[in-house]
Each structure stands twice: as structure tokens, then as C-alpha cells.
């Protein structure tokens, strides 16, 4: 075997050869529940979804490398107090050293990276820029899939073998890759660099994880002088003592928390306030609060500017706040149900209520708060579902939205018990998610479809969703049925790129053939010309995992966590427990994962402790926000620990 196989789950998994076969044929009988990659000769099988069918695709060892595009030069933007770190990062990258920029959110990491991109683009540098996708965990497996998609142009539905990926890009050189918001551990970052030795990487991260500490640079908050210079430049004024007093610079500086992005936003709100006043005088039905927006914080200014929006723009802002997923302008009308909404982007962007990146608009944190404070009704999930279903079904429709939006809408429909709409949306949305390479989202959509069909009494749909959920799960996990189906296809006389739309039927037949008595066994017979190997491993519980499970299994009720101090206390407890579990771990990966998550928990606790509670906010609102944050961190606990402790956390 020349490729790594994935993990094996099962209490008694082992391999044996069938003595009844010899010579040109041999049979490998695999006992237990097998999960892993399948290697045939020198290659690992993978699958993509295209034209409504599953298609067996070549291994990364066979696929041609795509020519990397020239790095895009972002629009020129002045940075203040950041010239040194830009020059140092650029110099190290051009010398072949990978670099990491780390620090809290909104501190300016992306702006520095884009300044570096401008300098690299001026030299004709080629490469790829990877930004996080909504609803996707930042694991090593996901990053490898994203990198394989960038280098080979395929959206693989199963994991990409690290060893083969390393071999496939062995001849790649002088290619740059930027990974925004990378939360990989130090060990995983090292593996990425080893897998792509001919590339330079620029990571932006919340904390330092680059093995080369000399190339890991902390992005510091803006100094006061730099902040004054930034605000002066944005407003087009020379800020003297009177100007500073009139513009309440001290207040702006404090509210911005030394973060340049927040200061820019503050300046844009101030500039936009004149337009807001003029608009309010022309349109008396849009009555803003009787206050001067220049004297308000950026969050309150966002609320004041949101009040004066046109109705199409307001509906888009509400939709962005409701679903929390970046949207291209082409999807404004389908999601809101208002055909006029397609042109709302410039109006929202002019008021800095949204940001624009990679062709999509995303709502700002302040604008989300503004929508919430106005008590505007959220976008109806039924309206979004109808529009999305129609647009996805159209033959000449726009490129699909982020698949996570489809999942969010389907969940909202399910919570509202609109079962027929859920089923209709899933039938269109799940294939779209598969085509985008988002197999896990497709799987969750099929689960929602199954629930809807069950409650709605849709027998035919239920049968379809039960089958689809099981088969997609098998395909993604690589368990015995998917392995057997893949091997059956490999043994068949087909070329690697042949369409295998009947993969579902392969799986169904194999599932039917496996009776309850033989469900734990999969037999594979192949010709001698094709060597097939399924690698098994033991199923012991790694040291430290039981302790980790105990600490993260404790769930707080919403009534028990109503203030920041409650969240901080809980986070400290989790961090201490994970540190203790890491001390007991003997496996290097387990120890690293537990220790990394403990450090993250402490960092989150530190940040929330500094932030504190807003005394102007209603206690019930504070409690709701704290409960939401606690749930997010509990989900991250599972996401970060389950890959190394899957047997325990299932």
C-alpha cells in the first residue's frame, strides 16, 4: 500500500485472507466496522458530485496541477503605524519563509496581509488566498480539502490523503498561500508546511502557532499618535485640540479599543451622518432619534443610520442579521423576496453597515446590534426558502450561495415546523451543497429532510431521505459499505473519470446483501492486477480522553449562566480540566489537542473578563448573549477534541 488509510472503529477489527482463494485472485475479509481511505495500487479513491451524480475522480497523484492565479492586489489603503510589520512580513515571504500574523479580532491582521499582497502582486507573485467559510470548522482535514481544491480544481467529498498530497505537490515551487483566521495547532501548522515545502504561507491567527517563532508577529493595538493620524486622514481634517474635543476623539479611541478597523468605521459613521441628516429632512417618515450622531458610539451611530435606510436596503440588512451568512448581491432578492433589494449593496456599504470581500457582503457587528435594538422582525425563513428554491432550480441562475445559508434556512423552517417547505428546500439544497464539496452540510440537510418527512407524513420523501442520509454518511465516513462500494467500482472495467451516478444503488445493494448476521463483515474480491488494501488499527481509548469527556460533558442550564463572570468561571474550569487531561495523555496528538483547547479556553475567558458586562444592557439580554457564547465554546470543545478522542466522545 502506498497511501495512508484512515482510522478504524470497532471493537474487534482485524484482517484475514480467505484460504479458499489462491493464484490470480485473493479475498481480503475485514472484520469489524471499518472506517478509512481505500487505496488501489498507488492511489486513493475519492469522489466528487457533478451534474447530479457522484463521479469517481482521479487521485491527486493523477490530477494535473492548475496554474495558480496571480495574487490579487487589494485596493490601496493607508496603514498607520504598521509599515515596519508590513515590510518585515514581505521580506520574510520573499526570502522563502512562511509567516504568521496573530492577535485578537479587528486588530488589523487582514489589512496588513492585504498590504503585503499588494507588494507581492507588484512582483507578479502567484498563489491562493483562503478565507474561512461559514459553518465550516478550521481543522487540518478541511484545510487540506481547501488546498486540494485550489491546486487541482476539484471539490472532493472525502478527505485528501496527506502523504499523497505531499507527493502530488512535490514539484510545486514559488507559490504563495494566505490562510485567513487559521486556528490550527502548532503541530498541524508544521504538518501543512511539510506537506507543501515549495510554498510560502501567510497565516492570520488569534494566537501564535507557527513553529518558526521568529516569523510569528504579534499585531499590536494602534498607538495613540497613529490612531489620531488615522482618524484625521479618514475625516480629511487636521485634528487640533479643538477638533479632537469636538469629535470626542478620546471617546472614539476608547470605544474602538485601539483597533484600526473600529476607528475607520467610526470615521465612516461620522462622515455618513451628514447624508443621514439630509435624508431625514427629505423623508420625514424616517424619523431618526433626536440626538446628534457625532456624539454617539459607533454602535449607536449604526442604529441611527439604519433607521434612514430605504426599505429594500433595510430588508437586506435584516436578512444579513437574521441568517449571519455573507451574501452576494445576486441573492439579496431571493432571500428577502423584494426584487428591488438586488441594488441595495452600495447604499449599505456607503454607511459602513456591511463589509465587502470576495464578491460577498457581510453585516458588521454594530449593524447586527442596530437591527436587534430596533426590534425589527427577522426575515421569514419561508420567504427565504421560496426564493432560494426557485433560484437554485433555475437553469441560468447565479452561482450558488454559501451552502451554510441553506442549512440555516432549513433549520429555521424546521423549528417553525413548516415540514413541506423543509422537504422542498432540502431536495434542491442538498445537491447544491454536494456540488460545492460541502458533504457535511448536505448530510445535515438530509437529516432535516428526514425529520420533516416523518412529522409531515410524507412517506415517499421519508424513504428517500433515510436512504440518502445513510448513503452520504457512509460515503463521507468511509465505513464498510462505502469501502465495499468503492472497491466494487474500482474492480469494474471503468476508466477513473467515468461517471458513477449509480453509486447510491451500489450502496443500497450492498446494504441489502448484508444481513444482520453478517453486518460486521465486508468481503472484497479483486483481480491480481489491482492490489486493494484496507488498513485496520486498534480501537483503544487514548489516555486523557476519558478525563476530557468528563469535563466537557458538564452542561450548564441557561438560568445558571447569566453574567460574564459565570462564563469566565466555567471557561477556567474547562481549561483546568483539559490541562489535567493533557498531563495524563501519552499520545502526542491527543496531548497537543487537549493543551491547545485549554489555552484557547483561557484566552476566551481573558477576553470576556476584560470586556465585562454592559451596565446599560438589560440583564436578560446579557444572559442571552452569555448563553449563546457558552454554547459556541461547548461546540468548539467537541470540534477540537473529537478528532483525537472520537471513540470516547461519540
N, C-alpha and C positions, 0 to 999 in steps of 0.2 A: 504494500500500500504506500502511496506517495503523498497522501494528504491526511491532515488531522481529522479524526472523527469527533463528533460532538459527545456530550455526556450521555451516560446510560442510566436510566432509572429502573429500579426493580429489585426485589429482594434476592433473586436467585438467577441473575443473568449470567449466562456463560455460553460458549460456542462449542459445537461438536461436529465432526464430519460424519456423513452418512456412509457406513461401511458397504452398503449395497451398491454404491456407485463407484466406478473407477475409470481409468483411462481418460477419454476425452471429456467426460462430464464429471462434475462433483457437486455435491449439495452441501450447503452450509446451513445448519439448523440453529437458529438463535432462540434460546430460551429466555423468558422474562420480557419485561416491557422495554423495548429498545427505543432510545431517542438519540439522534445524532446525524451526522452527514453521511452520505453514501459515496464511496469512491469507486469508480470503474476504471481500471487500468491506471492511467496517470491523472485522471480528472475527477472533480467533484460535480455531481449533478446539481443544477439549480433550475428554477422555474420563474418565468415572468407571466404577466397577464396582458394579452394584446388581442384586439378585435373580438372581445367577448369570449376568449378562450385562453386556457392555460397552455403555455408554449415552453417546451424544453429548450433551454438556451445553452450555448457553449459555455464551458468553464472560462474563468478569467484568463486561464493559460492559453485558450484558443482565440478569444476575442481580440480584435485589433484595438490598439490604443487610439483614443481620439486625440486630435491635435488640441492642446489646451488653448483657450481663447486668450487674447491679450487682456491683461488686467485693466479693468475699467478705471478711468481717472475720475473720482468723485468731484463734484463742483467745489471750486475754491472756497475755503472758509478760513478765516483768520483764527489762529490759536494764540492764546496769551499765556506766557509763562511755560510753554510746552516745547519750545524749539529744541532744547537740549535732548529731551527724551525721543523726539521725532528723529533727530539726526543720529542718535546712538542706535535706535532700532533699525533705521535704514542702513547704517554702516554694517551692523552685525549680519543683517539679512544678505547684503551684497557680498559679504565675506563667506557666506555659506552656513551661518549659524542660525538655528531656529530660536525664536524669541517669544517671550510671554509678557503681556501687559496685565497686571492684576490690580484689583481694588474693588470697592463697592459699586453698586449700580449708579449710573448717571454721573460718574466722576470724570468721564471724558475718554474712556478707553477706545471706544469706537471712533471718535473724532481723531484721535492720534493715529489709529490704524489707517483711517482713510487718508490722512495726510501722508503717511508712509506709502500708501497705494499710489498716490499722485506722483511721488518721486520714482517709484518702481515703474509705473506706466510710462513715464517720460523716457525711461531707458528701454522700453519695449519688452518689459518682463511679461511672461505668460503665466497663467495659473488659474486657480479656482478660489472662490470665496463662499464659504458655507455658513449660513445663518441658521439658528435653531428653528425648527418647525413646530407649530402649535400641537400640543398633545403628544409630543414625542420625547422620550427620555434620552438624556445625553449619555448613553452607555457606549462602551467600546464597540460592541456589535453594530449599533446604529451608525456610529461614525464610519466604520468600515463599509457599511452598505452605502452611505452617502458618498464616500470617496470612490467606491467602485462605480457608482452611478456617474460621477463626474469624469472619471478616467476612461470608462468603457461605454457609457451611454445606455446602460441597462438598469431598470429599477427592479432589482432582484427581490423576490418574495421571501427567500430564505437567507440565512446568514452566509456571509462570504468567508471562506476558509482563509485564515491569516497567513498560513505558510504558502499557499498558492498565490495569494495576493502579493506577498513579498516577492515571489519568483516572477510574477507577471509584470511587475513594475521595476524589475532589476535594472533594466537599461534606461529607465527614465532619469533625466537629469535636467537641471536648470528650470524646474517648475516650482512655482510658489503656491502655497496653500494657506489661506487665512481661515481660522475656525473661531467664530464669534461665540461667546458665552459657553466656553468649554469647561465642564465640571469633572473631567476625568481625574482619577487619582494619579499620583506621581508614577506609579508602576505602569499604568495604562498609557500615559503620555509617552513614557520611554518605549513602550511596545510600538506605538504609532510611528515614532521616529525611526525605530529599527526596521519597520515594515516598509517605509518609504525613504530609504537612505539617500536617494538622489534629489529629494525635495527639501525646500526650506519651509518651515511652518511659522505662522504668527498666531498665537493663541491669545484670546482675551478671556480672563477668568476672574472669579471672585477672590481667589487665594492662590499663592504660589505653588505650582506642582511641576514645574519644568526641572528635569534632572540637572541641567546646567544652571546653577543659581546665579552665575554672572550675567546670564541673558534673561533673567526674570526681573522685570522692572515694576516697582510699585508706582501706580499713578497717584500722585499726591493731590489733595484738595488745592484749589486756587488760593494763592496768597492774596491778601487784601489789595495790594497795588495792581496785581494782574486782573482782579475782579473789577476794580474801578475802570481800568483800561478797556476791558471787555464791554462793560455796560455803556461807557462813553462812546465806543465805536458803534455799538448796536443802535444807539439813540441818535447818533450824529451830533452830539453835543460835547462841549468841553466842560467837564464836570468840575466846577469850582466849589468852594464851601457852600455857597448859596444853592447851587444846583444840587449838590448832594443832599442838602437839607430838604429842598423842595421835592426831590424824588425819593426821599426816605431811603437813601442808599443803605444805611445801617440796617433798616428793616428788611430790605431786599436781600442784603448779604446774609443776614441771619436765616431768613426763610429759605434761601437757596442752599443752605448747609454747605457752603463753599464749593458747590458743584456747578461747573460752567454751563451744562445743559439747562439747568434750572434758571441760571441768570439770563441766558439767552431767551428763555421762554418768558421770563418776567419782562424783559425789554420788549418783546413782541406784543405782549399784552398791553403794555403802556402805549405803544405805537398804535395798536388797534383800537384803543379806547376812543380816539377822535372819530374814527369811522363809526364806532358804535353810537356815539352821541348824535352824529348826523343822521344815522339810520333811524334812531329812536324819534327824532323830530319829524322825519318824513312819515313814519309809520307809528302813529300813536297807539295802535293796538298792541304793539310790542313795548310795553312799559317796563323799563329796567328798574331795579331797586333805586331808591332816592339817595344814592351815595356816589361819591367820586371814585371811579375805579382806580385812579392813580394812587389812592391811599389804601388800597386793598392788597391782600396777599395774592400771589399768582392763582391760587385755588379759587378765591372769591372773584377774581377778575375773569377766570374761565366761566364761572357761573353767570356773570354779568354779560359777557359776550355771547354765551349760548342762548340767552333769552332773546337776543335780537336776530337770531338766525332765520333765514327763510324756512318755510315748512319742509321742503324737500331735504335741505341740509340738516334740519333738526331731526328728521326721521332717520337719516343715515347715522347721525351721531348717536341716537338712541339705539339703533341696531348694533353699532360697534360696541356700545357699552353693554348691551344685552348679551351678546354672544362672545365678546372678548377675543375674537379671531381677526387677524388682518384681512382686509378685503381689497380686491382690485375694483376699480370703478365700474367695470362691466357687470359686477354682481350687486351693485347698490340697488338697482331697480328690482331684480328678482327677490332680494331679501326683504326689502321694505314694502314691495307691492306698489310703489309710486314710480311711474315711468320717468318723472322729472328728476328723480334722485340721481340719475346717471351723471349729471353735471355738477354734483354738489361738492366734489373733491376740492377744487380751488377755493371755494368760499370757506370751507372748514380749515383748510391749510393756511389760508391768509390770516386766520385768527389763532393759529397755532393750537387748535383744539385736537389736531391729529398730526401725525408724522408720516412721511412718505419714504419708502425704501423698497427697492427691488420690485417696483411695479404695484405695490400694495400700500393701503392706508391703514394706520393703526391709531387708535384713540389714546390720548395721553392720560396719565393718572389723574391729573387735575380735572380733565373733562369728564372722566368717569364720576368723580365726586360731584361735579356740577349737575350731571344728569340725575344722580341719586338725590341730591338736595332739592331739586325741583319737583321731585315726586312724579316725574313723567312715567307713564305706563310703558313697560318694556315692549319691545317688538313681539308681536304674536308669533309663536312658533308655527302655527297653522299657515299664516301668511308666508313666512319664510319657506316652509316646506313646499307649498304650492308653487312658488316661484322657482325654487331650486329644482324641483322635479321636472317642471316644464323646460327650464333652460338646459338641464343635463340631457334631456331626451331629444332636444333639438339637434338636427344633423349639423347645422352650421353655427352652433352655439360657441360662446367664448371658451378659452381654456378653463378647465375646472377650477373651482375654488379650493382652498385648503381642505382636505378631507376631514380634518378635525371639526370644521364648521358643520359638516353633515352629521357628524356624531353628536355634537352639541344640540342641534335642532331636533334630531331623533330622540334624544334623551328628554328634552323639554316636552315633546309630544307624548312620550311615554308617561311622564309624570302627570300630564293632564289627561291621561287615559284616552287619548284620541287614537284608538287602535288602528282604524282603517288608514288614517294618514301615515302612521308609523310604517305600516306594511308597504304602502305605495312608495314612500320615500326610500326605504331600505332596498327595494328591488332595483332602484336606479342608482342609489348612492353607493352601495357595497361594491358593485363592479367598477365604479369610478375610483374608489379607494384602492382597489386591487390594481387597476391600471396605473395608478400613481405610485405603486410599490409600497402602499401602507397596509400591509396584510393584517396587522393587529387591529387597526381601526375597522377594516372590513369584517373581521371576526366579531368585534363588539357590536357592529351594526346588525349582523345576522342574529346575534343573541337577542337584541332588542326586537328584531322582527319575529323571532320565535315567541317571545313574551306577548307581543301584540296579537299574533295569530291565535295564541292559546286563549287569551282573555276575550278576543273578538269572535271566537268560534269559527275562525277561517281554517277549516280542515285542510284544504289543498295547500294553502300558504304554509301552514304549520309543518306539513310533511316536507315541503321544500326547504324551509329554514332549518329544521332539525338536521336534514342531510347536509345542507351547505355548511352549517356551523361545525359539524363533526369533521367534515372533509377538509375545510380550511384549517381547522385546528390541527389535524393530522399533518397537513402539508407544511404548516409553519413550524410545528414542533419536531417533525421528523420521526414520529413514533412508528411502530411496527407496520401499520397499514400503509402509511405514506412511503416508508422504506421499501416495502414489498412492491407497491405500485411503481415506484421509480425504477426498481430493478427489473420489473417486468417490461417496462418500456425500453430500458437500456438493452435488454436481451433481444428485443424485437428488431427486425431488419429495417430500421429507420435511420435517416441522417440526423445529426444533432439538432438541426434547426427545424425539423418537422413539427407541424402543429399537433398538439396532443390535447385537443379540446375534450376528448373522451376520458381525461384523467379522472374526473368525478366517477365515471362508470367503472373504471378500473378499481377505484377505491371502494365503490359500493359492492362490486362483485366479490372483492377480497373480504370485505366486512361480512357479506352474506355467507361466504365459504367458511369463515372461521366460526365454528360452533362454540358454545360456552365451554365445552370440554377442552377445546384446543385454542382458546383465545389467547393464551400466553405464548404461543409458538408461531413463528413465521418461517416457512421453508422457502428457500430460493435456489433455483437450479439454473445455471448459466453455462454457456459453451466455454470451452477451454480458452478460446481466443479472447474472451473477456473476463478478466480476473476481477471478482467482486469481493470486497471485504467490508464487513460491518464490525467495528471495534467496540468491544464491551469493556466496562470497568466496574469496579465495586460500588456499592451503594451505602457505604458507611456515613455516619453523620460527623462532619468535621468538628474538631474541638472548638468550643467557643460559640457554636451556633445555637445550642440549647439555651445558653445564657442570654444571647442576643434576642432570641424569640421571647423569652420571659419579660424582658424589659420593654420591648416594643409592642407586646400583646396587651399591655395595660391601656385601656381606652378611657378617656375622661368624658363624662357627660357634659353637654353644653352648659348646664347650670353650675358646673364645678369650675369653669374657667371663664371668668368674666372680666378680668383685668390683665394688663401686661405682666404684672408681677406673677400671676398664676402661670402664664405661658412660659415666662423665663424660668420659673422654678421647675416646671415639668421638663423643659428642654435640658436644664442642668442635670436632672435625674437620668434622663435618657442618655446623655453624653457620658455621665459617670458609669452607668451600666454597660454601655458599649465599650468604654475603656477597659473595664474589668473583663468583659468577654474577650476583647482583643488580647489581653495579657494571657489568657488561657489558650488562645488559638495556637496551633502548631503549623498549620498550613499558611504559607506566605500570602496567598491571595485573600484568604479569609481574614488574616490579621490586618492586612492593608485596608480592606473594605470596611471593617469594623472601626479601625482607628480613624480613617478618613471621615466616615459618617459622624463619629464622635466629635471630631474637630469642627465639622460643618454645623452640628447642633450647637456647639458652644459659640460659634461665630454668629449664628442667627440669634441666640439668646443675648449676646453682647449688643447687637444692633438694635433689638427691640427694647432692651433695657435703656439704651441711650435715647431712644425715641420717646418712650414713656406714653402715657395716656393724654389725649387732648381734653383738657377740662371743659372745653366748650361743647364737646360732643355728648349726646345723650348716652347714659350708661348702657342701655340696651343695644345701641349701635356699636359701642365699643365692644360689648360682649360678642356680638355677631361677627365683627371683624377678627377678634381674637380666636373665636371658634373656627373660623374659616382658615386662618393661618395655621392653627394647630392641626387641622385636618390635612392641609397641604404638606406639612412636615411629616406627619404619620405616613402619608403616601410615599414620600421620598424615602423614609426609612425602609419601607418594603422594597422600593425600586432599587435602592443601592445595595441592600443586603441579600435579597432573594437570589441574585445570580450566583452567589457563592455558598448560600445556605438553602438551596431550593428544596431539599428533602425535608427540612425542618419546617419551613415557612408555608408549605402547601396546605 
